[in-house]
């Protein structure tokens, strides 16, 4: 039921959040008013080399000092502020959103190949599992996640996303089924530069969660989608797979299809399935995932959830519905419906 949409400008031209708000609001029938959210890339140009660590505080006066101490153990807080919000009639502000612009100290992670990222990933897991009343929901560079319990237009107005500009946006309208509707459970889900929006259900969540938690990740947000962000971080950043191969691990061809492939292609796909079997995701799903230079859309292996793409100039759009894309770009071209399990990928030009 959920509504998802993403847009990337491959020339890095920044767009404000007004159009994606309107497009996501068109899909209100795909939500229930219990969760919506947006993520934008390129929104903090003045702090582009710092990690924008966003935290929900239940009681800021009791908990913030504990988070401050944890961050200061691992680096320097260069700037911090309460995330500006604007009262909305139907949104109850049960959490205070706060953001830190944080510089990790790489000398504190001497054996790591990516010490800055590993420090921030560790802090996300540490804070979310050991500091009650604090939840890190965004932690990448030059990235902002804006989410809450409410309808898409309410959440957009709550944060005034039209005041932010980014070269890539994702949006999500949630219809919670097996998990509760709450601020932390609203999409997008984020870790470092990875952000994910998802329509459907991951029935292999238990296997996927056990696999990813064996590598030190911790799932704390009471929804199956969280594991997707961690899988991408693990497969691409830590194991060095391309986004194409990461999708192949999570939504691989069936064994009988692999058997019919040419020798080299068969060998590669067989190796991926054997090496990353616990990363395979079952269930009906459509997913859009983004990192700082790439946006990827894909579905489950038999496409039980819709996904539509379109283009106009440098922009690539991916959504649950063509109508939502046309709200953002009435003159959109090259409307396609990707094949099951086949990724659609947009990259910024270098």
N, C-alpha and C positions, 0 to 999 in steps of 0.2 A: 504493500500500500504506500510506503513512504515516497516522497517526491525528492529527487536529487537533480542538481544542475551544476555544471562547471563551465568556466570560460578561461581560455589562456590567450593572451596576445603575444605572438611569437616574436614581435619586435620590441617587447617590454614597454609598450605604451600603457600608462596607467589609466584605469577606469575607476570612477567612484562607485559606491555600492547601491545607487538608486535603481539601476536597471535589474540587477540580480534580485533585489528585494521584490520588484514588481513581477519578475518571472516566477519566483518561488511562491509568491502569494497566489498566482494563478492556479497552483496545484494544492490549494487548501483542502480539497476533498481527499487528498492523499495523507492528510495529517489529522490530528485530534486535538490540537491546541496544547499538548503536553510537552512539546519540545521542538525547537527550531534553532538553526544556527548557521553561521557563515565563517569562512576563513578567507583572508586576503594576504597575498604575497607582495612585498614591496611597500608596506604601509608605514615603516619607520625609517625613512632614509637618513635621518639624523643620528640613528643608533644602529646602522646597518651591520656593523661588525660585532654587535653584542647579541647575546641570547635574550629574547623577550619572554621572560618566564611569567606566565599568567596564573594566578592562584585565586580560587574561590575560598573565602574565609567565612566560616559560620559565625564566629565572634572574633572580630579583628583585634579587639583589645586583649583577649586572652591568648591568641594563637600567633599573631604576626611576629612577635619578638622571638618565638621559637624557630620560625622559618628563617628569620633574619640571621640568627646564629648559625643555622645549618648552612645557609648559603655562604656566609662569611668564612666558614671553615675551608671552603673549596675555591674561593676566588674573591672577587670584588663586586659589590653592588655599585655600579656607576651612576644609576639614577633609578628612582622608583616613584610611583604615583598610583592613586586610585583610578581605576578605569572610569572615565566619565560615563554616567548613565542618566537617563531622563525618565521620570516617573510615567508609567503607563497604567491605565485603569485596571487591566486584567493581569498584570504581572506583579506577583508578590516578591519583593526583594528579600529572599531568604538567605542569600549569600552576598558578601561584598567582593566584587571582582577587583583584583589588585595586580599591577604588573611591575616587575623588576627588569631592568636592563643590566645583565649580569655578564661579567668577564671571568671565566674559570682560569685557574692557575694550572697550566699543563704539567708543571713539575711535580704535581701531586699525584699524577697517574703515569709514572715513568715507563712502564712496560707496555703502554697502549700505543697502537698505531694512530689512533684518532683520539688523543687524550681529552681535548675540549668536549667533543661529543659524548665520550664515555662518562665524563664527570657530570654533565647535565643529565644524561639518561639515568645515571645512578641517583642523582638528587631527586628526579621525578619519582622514581620507585621508592626512595627512602621517605620522602615527605608524604606520599600518598598512602604508605603502609604504616607509618610510625608516628605521624603527627595528627591526632584527631582534630577535626574541624578545619583542616586545610586540604585542598585538592588542586594539584597542578593540572591545568587542562590545556596548556599551550606552552611550547618551550623552544621554538625554532628561532633562527635569525631573520629579522625583518619580516616576521609573520605575526598576524593577530587573529585569534579565534574569538568569535562573539556568539555566545549561545546562552540559552535560558529556557525555562518552561513557559511556553506561550505559542501563539501563532506567528508565522514568519514575519508579517508586517509589524506585529507588536515587538518582537525581538529586534528587528531592524531599527525601529524607532527608539527602543529602549537604549540602544548603543549609538544611535544616529550614524549608521554605517555609511550614509551618504557623505559624511565628513571625512571618510577615509578613502584613499586611492591605492589600488594595487593593479599589477599587470596580470594577476591570476586570481580568480575567485571560485570558491565552491559554496554551495548552499544546500540545506537539507530541511525538509519538513517531516517531522517524525510521527509515526503511528505505532506507539509501543504495543507489543503483543505479549511476549513472554517475560518482559522485564519492565521495571517501574519507569514512569515518566518523572524525571527529575533533572536538575540543571546539569549535573555531571554526566548523566546518561544521554543528554542531547548530543547530536552530531554537530559539527565534525569532531572526530577524535584525532588527537595529534601527539606525536613524539618527535622532538627535534624538528627537522624540516618536513616530515611526513604528516600529511593530513588525509583523512578518509571520510567519505560519506557513502552510505550503503542503504539499499532498499532490499528487503527480504529477510532471510533467516539462514544462519550458518549452523546446520544441524551437526556438523563435526566439531563444534566449539570445544567440547570436552577434550578431544584428542589434540586439537590445535593449541588449546591453552596449556595442557600438560607439556607439550613439546616446547613452546616458547618460554614457559616458566623454568624449564630445565636449563635455560641459558641466562637466567637472572632477571627476566622481565616479570612484572607482577600485574595481574589483571585486577583492578579495584573498582571499576565503574559499573558493574552489574549489567553488562550487555555484551552480546557476542561480537559486535563490531570492533571493539577496542583491540582485539587480537590481530586484526588486519594491519593496523598501523605498526604493531610490533613485528609482525612477520615481514613486512616490507623493509623495516629498518634492519632486521637480522639478515635477510637474504641479500639485500643490495649493499647496504653500508658495511656490514661486518663480513659477509661472505663474498662480496664483489660481483654478484650476478647483475646482469643488465635488467632493467624493468621488464623487458620482454620475457627473459628467462624466469624472473620471479613470478610473473603471471602464469607461465607454463608449469611452474611448480605448484601453484595454488589451484589452478583450473586446467589440469593436464588433459591431453587426449586420452580416450579410452584405450585399453590394452590392444583391442582388436584393430584400432586405427593405427597404433604404433607398429603393429606387426606388418602392416601393408606399406609402410613408409620406405623410401630409398635407404640404403644401408647407413650412410652417415647421419641422416636425420633420425632414423630408428635408434641408432646408438646413443645420440644425444638425448632424445626423449626418454629412452629407457633408463639412462643414467640419472636424469633428473627425478624421475618417479621413484627410483630406488633410493637415491640419496635424501630426498625430501618428502618421502611418503607422509609423515605426520603433518606436513604443511598443506596437504591437499584439503580443500574446503568443499564440503558437500552441502546441498540444500539449494533452495531457490534464491538467487541473489543477482543484483546489479551493483557495481562498485565504481566509484570514481576516486582515484587517489592522486595526490599531488606531492611534489617536492619542489625545491626552489627553481628548477629549470625544466620541469616535465609535468605533464598531466596525462594520466592513463585511465581509460575506461574499459571495463570488461564485465562479462556476465558468467554465470555458471555454465557448465558444459552442455546443457540442453536448453539454455535460455528460457528459464521460467519466470524471469522478470524483464520488463522492457528496457531498452536502451537505444537512444537515437542520437545521431551526431549531425552537425552541420558546420559550414565554414563561410566566412566572409572576409576577404583580404587576409590579414595576418591572424585573424581570430578563429579558434576552434571551439565549438560548443558541444557539450555532451549533457544529455538530460533524459529523464524518464519520458518526456513528452515533447513532440515537435512544437506544439503550441507555446510551450514555455520558452523555447529557443526563439520563436518568432516575436515574442514580447520584447526580448533583448535586441533582436536584429530582424526587422520585418523583411529585409531583402536577403535573408540567408540563402546560401547556395549549397549544392552537394549534400543534400539530406540523404543519409544512409542509415541502415539498421545493421550494426555489426553482427557477424556470425557468432554463434555460441562459443564462448571461451577464447575468442580472438580479440587481442587488445587493440584499442585505438589510442594512439600516442601522439601528443603534441609537445614539441620542444621549443624553447626559446632559441633564437639565433645567437651564436657566440660572436 
